Amino acid sequence: MSKTKLALDVVTDLRNLAGSIETLVFALESNQTNFAVPAEKEQPKKNKEPGKQGDGSHASYFPV
């Protein structure tokens, strides 16, 4: 594939992304709630070993 074709594919993908974001914003502005509800994710099992992920001993950038 040529670099030009790859660049055009990126442009197409960005346009599709922009359209999706625009649709999302319009829906949020009009307070529509008829989006598909994502399935509940299974909670990861907590590891009891100190220092391992899931024991709460590490800093988290994301609020729980």
Backbone torsions as a table, in degrees:
resi	resn	phi	psi	omega
1	MET	NA	138.5	179.9
2	SER	-77.8	159.7	179.1
3	LYS	-64.2	-33.1	178.8
4	THR	-65.3	-43.3	179.0
5	LYS	-63.6	-41.9	178.1
6	LEU	-63.4	-40.5	178.5
7	ALA	-63.7	-40.9	178.3
8	LEU	-65.9	-36.1	176.2
9	ASP	-63.5	-39.5	177.8
10	VAL	-63.7	-42.9	179.0
11	VAL	-61.0	-44.1	178.7
12	THR	-61.8	-44.3	178.6
13	ASP	-62.6	-40.5	178.8
14	LEU	-65.5	-38.2	177.2
15	ARG	-64.6	-42.2	177.8
16	ASN	-63.1	-41.5	177.8
17	LEU	-63.3	-44.0	179.2
18	ALA	-61.3	-40.5	177.9
19	GLY	-63.9	-40.5	178.5
20	SER	-66.0	-41.5	178.6
21	ILE	-65.2	-40.4	178.6
22	GLU	-61.4	-44.3	178.2
23	THR	-61.2	-42.6	178.4
24	LEU	-61.9	-44.3	-179.5
25	VAL	-63.7	-43.6	178.5
26	PHE	-61.0	-41.4	179.7
27	ALA	-65.7	-41.4	179.0
28	LEU	-66.7	-38.1	179.0
29	GLU	-64.5	-37.5	-178.6
30	SER	-88.8	3.8	175.9
31	ASN	59.7	37.2	176.6
32	GLN	-78.7	141.5	179.5
33	THR	-123.1	23.3	-177.8
34	ASN	-95.0	33.3	174.2
35	PHE	-79.4	156.7	174.6
36	ALA	-66.5	132.0	-179.1
37	VAL	-85.3	124.1	-179.9
38	PRO	-67.5	147.6	178.4
39	ALA	-65.8	148.7	179.7
40	GLU	-65.1	135.3	178.5
41	LYS	-87.3	143.2	177.6
42	GLU	-70.8	131.8	179.6
43	GLN	-70.3	135.9	178.2
44	PRO	-66.4	145.9	179.5
45	LYS	-74.4	138.0	-179.3
46	LYS	-81.8	136.3	178.7
47	ASN	-90.9	130.8	-175.8
48	LYS	-83.0	-11.8	-179.1
49	GLU	-72.3	134.5	179.0
50	PRO	-62.1	141.6	177.5
51	GLY	84.7	-8.8	178.9
52	LYS	-89.1	154.6	-179.6
53	GLN	-60.5	137.9	176.6
54	GLY	102.2	-8.7	-179.7
55	ASP	-94.0	0.0	176.9
56	GLY	83.1	5.0	-177.4
57	SER	-88.3	-4.1	-179.5
58	HIS	-108.9	153.7	178.4
59	ALA	-73.6	143.8	178.8
60	SER	-123.2	135.1	178.0
61	TYR	-87.1	-12.3	-176.6
62	PHE	-109.7	125.3	178.4
63	PRO	-67.2	148.3	-178.7
64	VAL	-97.9	NA	NA
